[in-house]
Amino acid sequence: MAELTHTQAEEELSAYLDGELDPELKAAVEQHMDGCPSCRELLTQLRSTCTAVAGLGKATAPQDFVGKV
């Protein structure tokens, strides 16, 4: 695979974090991050966000919610 542009790498970070990339694209993202501190920082921020959201728990909708939508 050809080297990713910065924008392409940024666009793949969420999928990278979720383990959704094929091995070739995963390697290209990792190669980009090796030389890109801003993408490494963005990945750190995405991880923190995922951790925070996972800790929120489930919300319960009122029983009449569906009828009001």
Buried (B, 14 or more C-beta within 10 A) or exposed (E): EEEBEEEBBBEBBBBBBEEEBEEEBBEBBEBBBEEBEEBBEBBEEBEEEEEEEEEEEEEEEEEEEEEEE
